[in-house]
Amino acid sequence: MLRNRILLAVSFAVCATYTGIGMVVPVRVLYAESRGASLAIIGAMGSSYLISNFLFQYPSGWLADRWGRKPIMMLSLLLQAVVSASYLLITNPFLFVVVRFAEGAVAAAYLPSARALITDAIPADRRGEAFGIYSAFFNTGFLLGPALGGFLAATGYASAFIGAVLFL
């Protein structure tokens, strides 16, 4: 199973992606607060991400079926990097909610495409094992990201966002 190049490529990509996403997890709220965001805005940030991610998963999967899994994954990663960088330009706290909504929408495109690509590349009788490997890489990225982000943020919040852009 570990010889399947598609599985390994998608697994390493999801690891890097969720390392980048995870880098801003311990920092985002503190950064928003430092820019004047209230607790209500911070709560709305979390909800807006989840709402948009929910709303855009199906259309993103549909697009992946029409335009191809790899192009949608690449577009999602590029847009996630742009959105992560845009946090550094925010001066109005309400814009954190808008950016979080956009972040949820572009992130929604990645996972359905990645999972479909694995499903396409792996025989049905080996998919459980393949998704186990994929999930391990996913969790490794999400485990490493907050630690790296917290470490980078010791030099300033912007460092975690820049690190996220590089990983994405």
SENUVEX-417953 format. One record per residue: x, y, z of N, C-alpha, C, O in turn. Coordinates in steps of 0.05 Angstrom, whole numbers, plus 32768, in hexadecimal, padded with zeros to 4 digits. Example, Ala and Ser with C-alpha at 12.3 -4.5 7.8 and 13.67 -1.06 7.14 Angstrom:
+------+------+------+------+------+------+------+------+------+------+------+------+
:  nc1 :  nc2 :  nc3 : cac1 : cac2 : cac3 :  cc1 :  cc2 :  cc3 :  oc1 :  oc2 :  oc3 :
+------+------+------+------+------+------+------+------+------+------+------+------+
: 8108 : 7F8E : 809C : 80F6 : 7FA6 : 809C : 8108 : 7FBE : 809C : 811D : 7FBE : 80A9 :
: 8101 : 7FD3 : 808E : 8111 : 7FEB : 808F : 8102 : 8001 : 809D : 810C : 8017 : 80A1 :
+------+------+------+------+------+------+------+------+------+------+------+------+
This chain:
+------+------+------+------+------+------+------+------+------+------+------+------+
:  nc1 :  nc2 :  nc3 : cac1 : cac2 : cac3 :  cc1 :  cc2 :  cc3 :  oc1 :  oc2 :  oc3 :
+------+------+------+------+------+------+------+------+------+------+------+------+
: 8010 : 7FE8 : 8000 : 8000 : 8000 : 8000 : 8011 : 8019 : 8000 : 800A : 802D : 7FF3 :
: 8027 : 8019 : 800F : 8039 : 8030 : 8010 : 8049 : 8034 : 7FF6 : 8058 : 8047 : 7FF4 :
: 8045 : 8023 : 7FE3 : 8053 : 8026 : 7FC9 : 8041 : 8034 : 7FB5 : 804A : 803C : 7F9F :
: 8028 : 8039 : 7FBC : 8015 : 8046 : 7FAA : 801C : 8064 : 7FAA : 8018 : 8072 : 7FBE :
: 8026 : 806E : 7F94 : 802F : 8089 : 7F92 : 8019 : 809E : 7F96 : 801D : 80B3 : 7FA2 :
: 8001 : 8098 : 7F8C : 7FEB : 80AA : 7F90 : 7FE3 : 80AC : 7FAD : 7FE0 : 80C2 : 7FB8 :
: 7FE1 : 8095 : 7FBA : 7FDB : 8096 : 7FD7 : 7FF0 : 80A5 : 7FE6 : 7FE9 : 80B5 : 7FF8 :
: 8009 : 80A0 : 7FE1 : 801E : 80AF : 7FEF : 801E : 80CD : 7FE9 : 8021 : 80DD : 7FFB :
: 801A : 80D4 : 7FD0 : 801A : 80F0 : 7FC9 : 8002 : 80FE : 7FD7 : 8006 : 8114 : 7FE2 :
: 7FEB : 80F2 : 7FD6 : 7FD4 : 80FF : 7FE2 : 7FD7 : 8100 : 8001 : 7FD0 : 8113 : 800E :
: 7FE3 : 80EB : 800C : 7FE7 : 80EA : 8029 : 7FFB : 80FF : 8032 : 7FF7 : 810C : 8046 :
: 8012 : 8101 : 8024 : 8025 : 8116 : 802B : 8019 : 8132 : 8027 : 801F : 8144 : 8037 :
: 8009 : 8135 : 8012 : 7FFD : 814F : 800D : 7FE9 : 8156 : 8023 : 7FE9 : 816D : 802C :
: 7FD9 : 8143 : 802C : 7FC6 : 8149 : 8042 : 7FD5 : 814E : 805C : 7FCC : 815E : 806C :
: 7FEC : 8142 : 8060 : 7FFC : 8147 : 8078 : 8006 : 8164 : 8077 : 8004 : 8172 : 808B :
: 8011 : 816C : 8061 : 801B : 8187 : 805E : 8005 : 819C : 8061 : 8008 : 81B0 : 806E :
: 7FEE : 8196 : 8054 : 7FD7 : 81A8 : 8055 : 7FCE : 81AC : 8072 : 7FC9 : 81C2 : 807A :
: 7FCA : 8196 : 8080 : 7FC0 : 8199 : 809B : 7FD5 : 81A1 : 80B0 : 7FCE : 81AA : 80C6 :
: 7FEE : 819F : 80A8 : 8003 : 81AC : 80B8 : 7FFF : 81CA : 80B6 : 8000 : 81D9 : 80C9 :
: 7FFC : 81D4 : 809D : 7FF8 : 81F0 : 8098 : 7FDE : 81FB : 80A5 : 7FDF : 820F : 80B2 :
: 7FC9 : 81EC : 80A2 : 7FAF : 81F4 : 80AE : 7FB2 : 81F5 : 80CD : 7FA9 : 8207 : 80DA :
: 7FBF : 81E0 : 80D7 : 7FC2 : 81DE : 80F4 : 7FD4 : 81F3 : 8100 : 7FD2 : 81FA : 8118 :
: 7FE6 : 81FF : 80F0 : 7FF9 : 8212 : 80FA : 7FEB : 822B : 8105 : 7FF5 : 8238 : 8117 :
: 7FD5 : 8232 : 80F9 : 7FC7 : 824A : 8102 : 7FB1 : 8245 : 8117 : 7FA6 : 8257 : 8122 :
: 7FAC : 822B : 811D : 7F98 : 8224 : 8131 : 7F9D : 8231 : 814C : 7F8B : 823D : 8158 :
: 7FB5 : 822F : 8157 : 7FBA : 823B : 8172 : 7FBD : 825A : 8171 : 7FBE : 8266 : 8186 :
: 7FBE : 8265 : 8159 : 7FC5 : 8281 : 8156 : 7FAD : 8292 : 814D : 7FAB : 82A9 : 8154 :
: 7F9C : 8286 : 813D : 7F87 : 8296 : 812F : 7F76 : 82A7 : 8143 : 7F72 : 82BE : 813E :
: 7F6D : 829A : 8158 : 7F5C : 82A9 : 816B : 7F6C : 82BF : 8179 : 7F61 : 82D5 : 817C :
: 7F84 : 82B9 : 8181 : 7F94 : 82CE : 818E : 7F9A : 82E5 : 817B : 7F9A : 82FC : 8183 :
: 7FA0 : 82DE : 8162 : 7FA5 : 82F2 : 814E : 7F8D : 8304 : 8149 : 7F8F : 831C : 8149 :
: 7F75 : 82F7 : 8146 : 7F5D : 8306 : 8142 : 7F57 : 8318 : 815A : 7F4F : 832F : 8156 :
: 7F5B : 830D : 8171 : 7F57 : 831D : 818A : 7F6A : 8335 : 818A : 7F62 : 834B : 8192 :
: 7F82 : 8331 : 8182 : 7F96 : 8347 : 8181 : 7F8F : 835D : 816D : 7F98 : 8373 : 816F :
: 7F7E : 8355 : 815A : 7F75 : 8368 : 8145 : 7F59 : 8373 : 814C : 7F4C : 8380 : 813B :
: 7F4F : 836F : 8164 : 7F37 : 837B : 816D : 7F1E : 8369 : 816B : 7F08 : 8373 : 8170 :
: 7F21 : 8350 : 8165 : 7F0A : 833E : 8163 : 7EFE : 8338 : 817E : 7F0D : 8332 : 8191 :
: 7EE4 : 833A : 8181 : 7ED6 : 8333 : 819A : 7ED1 : 8315 : 819B : 7ED6 : 8307 : 8188 :
: 7EC8 : 830C : 81B2 : 7EC1 : 82EF : 81B4 : 7EAB : 82E8 : 81A1 : 7EAB : 82D1 : 8196 :
: 7E98 : 82FA : 819C : 7E83 : 82F4 : 8188 : 7E8F : 82F0 : 816C : 7E87 : 82DE : 815E :
: 7EA2 : 8301 : 8165 : 7EAF : 82FF : 814B : 7EBE : 82E4 : 8149 : 7EBD : 82D6 : 8135 :
: 7ECC : 82DE : 815F : 7EDC : 82C5 : 815F : 7ECA : 82AD : 815D : 7ED0 : 829A : 814E :
: 7EB3 : 82AD : 816A : 7EA0 : 8298 : 8168 : 7E95 : 8296 : 814B : 7E92 : 8280 : 8140 :
: 7E8F : 82AD : 813F : 7E85 : 82AE : 8124 : 7E9A : 82A4 : 8110 : 7E93 : 8298 : 80FC :
: 7EB3 : 82A8 : 8117 : 7EC9 : 829E : 8105 : 7EC7 : 827F : 8103 : 7EC9 : 8274 : 80EE :
: 7EC5 : 8272 : 811A : 7EC3 : 8255 : 811B : 7EAB : 824B : 810C : 7EAC : 8238 : 80FC :
: 7E94 : 8257 : 8111 : 7E7B : 824F : 8104 : 7E7C : 8254 : 80E6 : 7E73 : 8243 : 80D6 :
: 7E87 : 826A : 80DE : 7E87 : 8270 : 80C1 : 7E98 : 825C : 80B1 : 7E91 : 8255 : 809B :
: 7EAE : 8253 : 80BD : 7EBF : 823F : 80B0 : 7EAF : 8225 : 80AD : 7EAF : 821A : 8097 :
: 7EA2 : 821C : 80C2 : 7E94 : 8203 : 80C1 : 7E7C : 8204 : 80AF : 7E76 : 81F1 : 80A1 :
: 7E6E : 821B : 80AE : 7E57 : 821D : 809C : 7E60 : 821C : 807F : 7E55 : 820E : 806F :
: 7E74 : 822C : 8079 : 7E7D : 822C : 805D : 7E8A : 8212 : 8054 : 7E86 : 8209 : 803E :
: 7E98 : 8205 : 8067 : 7EA3 : 81EB : 8060 : 7E8D : 81D7 : 805B : 7E8F : 81C7 : 8048 :
: 7E78 : 81D7 : 806A : 7E61 : 81C6 : 8066 : 7E54 : 81CC : 804B : 7E4E : 81BA : 803B :
: 7E50 : 81E6 : 8045 : 7E42 : 81EE : 802C : 7E52 : 81E8 : 8013 : 7E46 : 81E2 : 7FFE :
: 7E6D : 81E9 : 8015 : 7E7D : 81E6 : 7FFD : 7E88 : 81CA : 7FF8 : 7E95 : 81C5 : 7FE3 :
: 7E85 : 81B7 : 800A : 7E8F : 819C : 8006 : 7E82 : 818F : 7FEE : 7E90 : 8184 : 7FDC :
: 7E68 : 818F : 7FED : 7E5B : 8182 : 7FD6 : 7E62 : 818F : 7FBB : 7E69 : 8181 : 7FA9 :
: 7E5F : 81A9 : 7FB9 : 7E67 : 81B5 : 7F9F : 7E84 : 81B0 : 7F97 : 7E8A : 81AD : 7F80 :
: 7E95 : 81B0 : 7FAB : 7EB2 : 81AA : 7FA6 : 7EB6 : 818E : 7F9C : 7EC5 : 8189 : 7F89 :
: 7EA8 : 817B : 7FA8 : 7EA9 : 815F : 7F9E : 7E9E : 815D : 7F82 : 7EA9 : 814E : 7F71 :
: 7E89 : 816B : 7F7C : 7E7D : 816B : 7F61 : 7E91 : 8176 : 7F4D : 7E95 : 816B : 7F38 :
: 7E9F : 818D : 7F55 : 7EB3 : 8198 : 7F43 : 7ECA : 8185 : 7F3F : 7ED5 : 8183 : 7F28 :
: 7ED2 : 8177 : 7F53 : 7EE8 : 8164 : 7F51 : 7EE1 : 814E : 7F3D : 7EF2 : 8144 : 7F2E :
: 7EC8 : 8146 : 7F3D : 7EBF : 8132 : 7F2A : 7EBF : 813D : 7F0D : 7EC4 : 812E : 7EFA :
: 7EBA : 8156 : 7F0A : 7EB9 : 8162 : 7EEF : 7ED4 : 816B : 7EE5 : 7EDB : 8167 : 7ECE :
: 7EE3 : 8179 : 7EF6 : 7EFC : 8185 : 7EED : 7F15 : 8174 : 7EF4 : 7F2B : 817A : 7EEA :
: 7F12 : 8161 : 7F05 : 7F28 : 8150 : 7F0E : 7F30 : 8155 : 7F2B : 7F2E : 816B : 7F35 :
: 7F39 : 8140 : 7F37 : 7F3F : 8141 : 7F54 : 7F58 : 8152 : 7F59 : 7F59 : 8163 : 7F6B :
: 7F6D : 814E : 7F49 : 7F87 : 815C : 7F4D : 7F84 : 817A : 7F4A : 7F8E : 8189 : 7F5A :
: 7F77 : 8183 : 7F34 : 7F74 : 81A0 : 7F31 : 7F65 : 81AD : 7F48 : 7F6C : 81C3 : 7F51 :
: 7F50 : 81A0 : 7F52 : 7F41 : 81AB : 7F68 : 7F52 : 81AC : 7F82 : 7F51 : 81BF : 7F91 :
: 7F61 : 8196 : 7F86 : 7F73 : 8196 : 7F9E : 7F87 : 81AC : 7F9C : 7F8C : 81BA : 7FB0 :
: 7F93 : 81B0 : 7F85 : 7FA8 : 81C4 : 7F82 : 7F9C : 81E0 : 7F85 : 7FA8 : 81F2 : 7F92 :
: 7F84 : 81E5 : 7F7A : 7F77 : 81FE : 7F7D : 7F70 : 8204 : 7F9A : 7F73 : 821A : 7FA4 :
: 7F66 : 81EF : 7FA8 : 7F60 : 81F2 : 7FC4 : 7F79 : 81FA : 7FD4 : 7F77 : 820C : 7FE5 :
: 7F8F : 81ED : 7FCF : 7FA8 : 81F3 : 7FDE : 7FB1 : 820F : 7FD8 : 7FB9 : 821E : 7FEB :
: 7FB0 : 8217 : 7FBF : 7FB8 : 8233 : 7FB8 : 7FA6 : 8247 : 7FC6 : 7FB0 : 825B : 7FD1 :
: 7F8C : 8243 : 7FC4 : 7F7A : 8256 : 7FD1 : 7F7C : 8256 : 7FEF : 7F79 : 826B : 7FFC :
: 7F81 : 823E : 7FFB : 7F85 : 823E : 8018 : 7F9E : 824E : 8020 : 7F9E : 825B : 8035 :
: 7FB3 : 824C : 8010 : 7FCB : 825C : 8016 : 7FC5 : 827A : 8014 : 7FCE : 828A : 8025 :
: 7FB6 : 8282 : 7FFF : 7FAE : 829E : 7FFC : 7F9D : 82A8 : 8014 : 7FA2 : 82BD : 801E :
: 7F8A : 8297 : 801B : 7F79 : 829F : 8032 : 7F89 : 82A1 : 804C : 7F85 : 82B3 : 805C :
: 7F9B : 828E : 8050 : 7FAC : 828F : 8068 : 7FBD : 82A9 : 8069 : 7FC0 : 82B6 : 807E :
: 7FC7 : 82B1 : 8052 : 7FD6 : 82CA : 8050 : 7FC5 : 82E2 : 8055 : 7FCE : 82F7 : 805F :
: 7FAC : 82E1 : 804D : 7F9A : 82F8 : 804F : 7F94 : 8300 : 806C : 7F8D : 8316 : 8071 :
: 7F97 : 82ED : 807E : 7F93 : 82F4 : 809B : 7FA6 : 830B : 80A3 : 7F9F : 831B : 80B4 :
: 7FBD : 830C : 8097 : 7FD1 : 8320 : 809F : 7FC9 : 833C : 8096 : 7FD5 : 834F : 809F :
: 7FB5 : 833E : 8085 : 7FAD : 8358 : 807A : 7F94 : 8363 : 8088 : 7F8B : 8379 : 8083 :
: 7F88 : 8353 : 809A : 7F6E : 835B : 80A6 : 7F72 : 8371 : 80BB : 7F83 : 836F : 80CD :
: 7F62 : 8386 : 80B8 : 7F62 : 839B : 80CC : 7F46 : 839E : 80D9 : 7F44 : 83A8 : 80F0 :
: 7F31 : 8395 : 80CC : 7F16 : 8396 : 80D7 : 7F0F : 837B : 80E2 : 7F10 : 8367 : 80D3 :
: 7F09 : 8378 : 80FC : 7F04 : 835E : 8107 : 7EEE : 834E : 80FA : 7EF0 : 8335 : 80F9 :
: 7ED9 : 835B : 80EE : 7EC4 : 834C : 80E1 : 7ECF : 833D : 80C9 : 7EC4 : 8328 : 80C2 :
: 7EE4 : 8346 : 80BD : 7EF0 : 8338 : 80A6 : 7EFB : 831D : 80AD : 7EFE : 830C : 809C :
: 7F01 : 8319 : 80C7 : 7F0A : 82FE : 80CF : 7EF4 : 82E9 : 80CA : 7EFA : 82D3 : 80C2 :
: 7EDB : 82F1 : 80CD : 7EC4 : 82DF : 80C8 : 7EC3 : 82D9 : 80AA : 7EBE : 82C2 : 80A2 :
: 7EC6 : 82EE : 809A : 7EC5 : 82EB : 807D : 7EDC : 82D9 : 8073 : 7ED7 : 82C7 : 8063 :
: 7EF3 : 82DE : 807D : 7F0A : 82CE : 8075 : 7F08 : 82B1 : 807E : 7F0F : 829E : 8070 :
: 7EFD : 82AD : 8096 : 7EF9 : 8291 : 80A0 : 7EE4 : 8283 : 808E : 7EE7 : 826B : 8089 :
: 7ECF : 8291 : 8085 : 7EBC : 8285 : 8073 : 7EC9 : 827D : 8059 : 7EC5 : 8267 : 8050 :
: 7EDA : 828F : 804E : 7EE8 : 8288 : 8036 : 7EFB : 8271 : 803A : 7EFE : 825F : 8029 :
: 7F08 : 8270 : 8051 : 7F1A : 825A : 8057 : 7F0C : 8240 : 8058 : 7F16 : 822B : 804E :
: 7EF4 : 823F : 8064 : 7EE4 : 8226 : 8065 : 7EDC : 821D : 8049 : 7EDC : 8205 : 8043 :
: 7ED5 : 8231 : 8038 : 7ECD : 822A : 801D : 7EE4 : 821E : 800D : 7EE0 : 8209 : 7FFF :
: 7EFB : 822A : 800E : 7F11 : 821F : 7FFE : 7F1D : 8206 : 8009 : 7F27 : 81F4 : 7FFB :
: 7F1C : 8203 : 8024 : 7F25 : 81EA : 8030 : 7F12 : 81D3 : 802A : 7F1B : 81BC : 8028 :
: 7EF9 : 81D9 : 8025 : 7EE5 : 81C4 : 801F : 7EEC : 81B5 : 8006 : 7EE3 : 819E : 8003 :
: 7EFA : 81C1 : 7FF4 : 7F00 : 81B4 : 7FDA : 7F16 : 819F : 7FDD : 7F18 : 818D : 7FCC :
: 7F27 : 81A0 : 7FF1 : 7F3E : 818F : 7FF2 : 7F37 : 8172 : 7FF9 : 7F3E : 8160 : 7FEA :
: 7F2A : 816D : 800F : 7F26 : 8152 : 8019 : 7F15 : 8140 : 8006 : 7F1D : 8129 : 8002 :
: 7EFF : 814A : 7FFB : 7EF0 : 8138 : 7FE9 : 7F00 : 8130 : 7FD1 : 7EFF : 8119 : 7FC8 :
: 7F10 : 8143 : 7FC6 : 7F21 : 813C : 7FAF : 7F36 : 8128 : 7FB7 : 7F3C : 8115 : 7FA8 :
: 7F43 : 812C : 7FCE : 7F58 : 8119 : 7FD7 : 7F4D : 80FD : 7FDB : 7F59 : 80EA : 7FD3 :
: 7F36 : 80FC : 7FE8 : 7F2A : 80E2 : 7FED : 7F21 : 80D4 : 7FD3 : 7F25 : 80BC : 7FD0 :
: 7F17 : 80E4 : 7FC1 : 7F0F : 80D8 : 7FA7 : 7F27 : 80CE : 7F98 : 7F26 : 80B9 : 7F8B :
: 7F3D : 80DC : 7F99 : 7F55 : 80D4 : 7F8B : 7F60 : 80BA : 7F96 : 7F68 : 80A8 : 7F87 :
: 7F5E : 80B7 : 7FB0 : 7F66 : 809D : 7FBD : 7F54 : 8087 : 7FB5 : 7F5C : 8071 : 7FAE :
: 7F3A : 808D : 7FB5 : 7F26 : 8079 : 7FAD : 7F2B : 806F : 7F90 : 7F28 : 8058 : 7F8A :
: 7F32 : 8082 : 7F7F : 7F37 : 807B : 7F63 : 7F50 : 806A : 7F60 : 7F52 : 8059 : 7F4E :
: 7F64 : 806E : 7F72 : 7F7E : 8061 : 7F6E : 7F81 : 8047 : 7F7D : 7F94 : 8038 : 7F78 :
: 7F6F : 8041 : 7F8F : 7F73 : 8029 : 7FA1 : 7F5C : 8015 : 7F9C : 7F45 : 801D : 7F9B :
: 7F63 : 7FFC : 7F99 : 7F4E : 7FE7 : 7F96 : 7F3C : 7FE7 : 7FAE : 7F44 : 7FED : 7FC5 :
: 7F23 : 7FE0 : 7FAA : 7F0E : 7FE0 : 7FBF : 7F16 : 7FD1 : 7FD8 : 7F11 : 7FD9 : 7FEE :
: 7F24 : 7FBA : 7FD4 : 7F2B : 7FA9 : 7FEB : 7F43 : 7FB4 : 7FFB : 7F4A : 7FA8 : 800F :
: 7F4F : 7FCA : 7FF2 : 7F65 : 7FD6 : 8001 : 7F60 : 7FF2 : 800A : 7F71 : 7FFF : 8015 :
: 7F48 : 7FFC : 8006 : 7F42 : 8018 : 800C : 7F42 : 801E : 802A : 7F4A : 8033 : 8032 :
: 7F3A : 800B : 803B : 7F3A : 800F : 8058 : 7F57 : 8015 : 8061 : 7F5C : 8028 : 8070 :
: 7F69 : 8005 : 8057 : 7F86 : 8009 : 805E : 7F90 : 8023 : 8053 : 7F9E : 8032 : 8061 :
: 7F88 : 8029 : 803A : 7F91 : 8042 : 802E : 7F87 : 805B : 803D : 7F96 : 806D : 8042 :
: 7F6D : 805A : 8045 : 7F63 : 8071 : 8054 : 7F6E : 8072 : 8070 : 7F6F : 8087 : 807C :
: 7F77 : 805B : 807B : 7F85 : 805B : 8095 : 7F9F : 806A : 8092 : 7FA6 : 807A : 80A4 :
: 7FAE : 8065 : 807D : 7FC7 : 8072 : 8078 : 7FC2 : 8090 : 8074 : 7FD0 : 80A1 : 8080 :
: 7FAF : 8097 : 8063 : 7FA8 : 80B3 : 805D : 7FA1 : 80C1 : 8077 : 7FAA : 80D8 : 807C :
: 7F90 : 80B5 : 8088 : 7F88 : 80C1 : 80A1 : 7F9F : 80C5 : 80B4 : 7FA0 : 80D9 : 80C3 :
: 7FB2 : 80B2 : 80B4 : 7FCA : 80B5 : 80C5 : 7FDA : 80CE : 80BD : 7FE3 : 80DD : 80CE :
: 7FDD : 80D2 : 80A3 : 7FEB : 80EA : 8099 : 7FDC : 8103 : 809F : 7FE8 : 8117 : 80A7 :
: 7FC2 : 8102 : 809C : 7FB0 : 8119 : 80A2 : 7FB4 : 8121 : 80C0 : 7FB9 : 8138 : 80C6 :
: 7FB2 : 810D : 80D1 : 7FB5 : 8113 : 80EE : 7FD1 : 811B : 80F6 : 7FD4 : 812C : 8108 :
: 7FE5 : 8111 : 80E8 : 8001 : 811A : 80ED : 8004 : 8137 : 80E7 : 8010 : 8146 : 80F7 :
: 7FF9 : 8140 : 80D1 : 7FFA : 815C : 80CA : 7FEC : 816D : 80DE : 7FF6 : 8182 : 80E6 :
: 7FD4 : 8165 : 80E6 : 7FC4 : 8174 : 80F9 : 7FD1 : 8174 : 8115 : 7FCC : 8185 : 8125 :
: 7FE1 : 815F : 811A : 7FF0 : 815E : 8133 : 8008 : 8171 : 8133 : 800D : 817F : 8146 :
: 8017 : 8171 : 811D : 802F : 8181 : 811B : 8029 : 819F : 8118 : 8037 : 81B0 : 8123 :
: 8013 : 81A6 : 810A : 800D : 81C2 : 8104 : 800B : 81D4 : 811C : 8019 : 81E8 : 811C :
: 7FFA : 81CE : 812F : 7FF9 : 81E0 : 8146 : 8013 : 81E4 : 8155 : 8019 : 81FA : 815F :
: 8023 : 81CE : 8158 : 803C : 81D1 : 8165 : 804F : 81E3 : 8156 : 805C : 81F5 : 8161 :
: 8050 : 81E0 : 813B : 8061 : 81F1 : 812B : 8057 : 820E : 812B : 8066 : 8221 : 812D :
: 803C : 8211 : 8129 : 8031 : 822C : 8129 : 8036 : 823A : 8144 : 803C : 8252 : 8144 :
: 8032 : 822C : 815A : 8038 : 8238 : 8173 : 8055 : 8240 : 8177 : 805B : 8255 : 8181 :
: 8067 : 822F : 816D : 8083 : 8235 : 816E : 808A : 824E : 815D : 8098 : 8260 : 8166 :
: 807F : 824F : 8144 : 8084 : 8266 : 8133 : 8077 : 827F : 813E : 8083 : 8295 : 813B :
: 8060 : 827D : 814A : 8052 : 8294 : 8154 : 8060 : 82A2 : 816B : 805A : 82B9 : 8172 :
: 8073 : 8294 : 8177 : 8083 : 82A0 : 818C : 8093 : 82B8 : 8182 : 809A : 82CA : 8192 :
: 8097 : 82B9 : 8168 : 80A5 : 82D0 : 815C : 8091 : 82E4 : 8151 : 8099 : 82FA : 8148 :
: 8078 : 82DE : 8153 : 8062 : 82F0 : 8149 : 804D : 82E0 : 813B : 8054 : 82CC : 812D :
: 8034 : 82E8 : 813D : 801E : 82D8 : 8132 : 8021 : 82D5 : 8114 : 801A : 82C0 : 8109 :
: 802C : 82E8 : 8106 : 802E : 82E7 : 80E9 : 803F : 82CF : 80E0 : 803A : 82C4 : 80CB :
: 8052 : 82C7 : 80F0 : 8063 : 82B0 : 80E9 : 8053 : 8297 : 80E5 : 805A : 8287 : 80D3 :
: 803F : 8292 : 80F6 : 802F : 827A : 80F3 : 801F : 827A : 80D8 : 801D : 8266 : 80CB :
: 8015 : 8291 : 80D1 : 8005 : 8294 : 80B8 : 8018 : 8290 : 80A0 : 8010 : 8284 : 808C :
: 802F : 829B : 80A2 : 8043 : 8298 : 808C : 804B : 827B : 8089 : 804E : 8270 : 8073 :
: 8050 : 826E : 80A0 : 8056 : 8251 : 80A0 : 803F : 8241 : 8093 : 8045 : 822F : 8084 :
: 8027 : 8248 : 809A : 8010 : 823A : 808E : 800F : 823E : 8070 : 800A : 822B : 8061 :
: 8015 : 8256 : 8066 : 8015 : 825B : 8049 : 802A : 8249 : 803C : 8025 : 823D : 8027 :
: 8041 : 8247 : 8048 : 8057 : 8236 : 803D : 804F : 8219 : 803C : 8054 : 820B : 8028 :
: 8042 : 820F : 8051 : 803A : 81F3 : 8051 : 8024 : 81ED : 803D : 8023 : 81D8 : 8030 :
: 8012 : 8200 : 803B : 7FFB : 81FD : 8028 : 8005 : 81FF : 800B : 7FF6 : 81FC : 7FF8 :
+------+------+------+------+------+------+------+------+------+------+------+------+
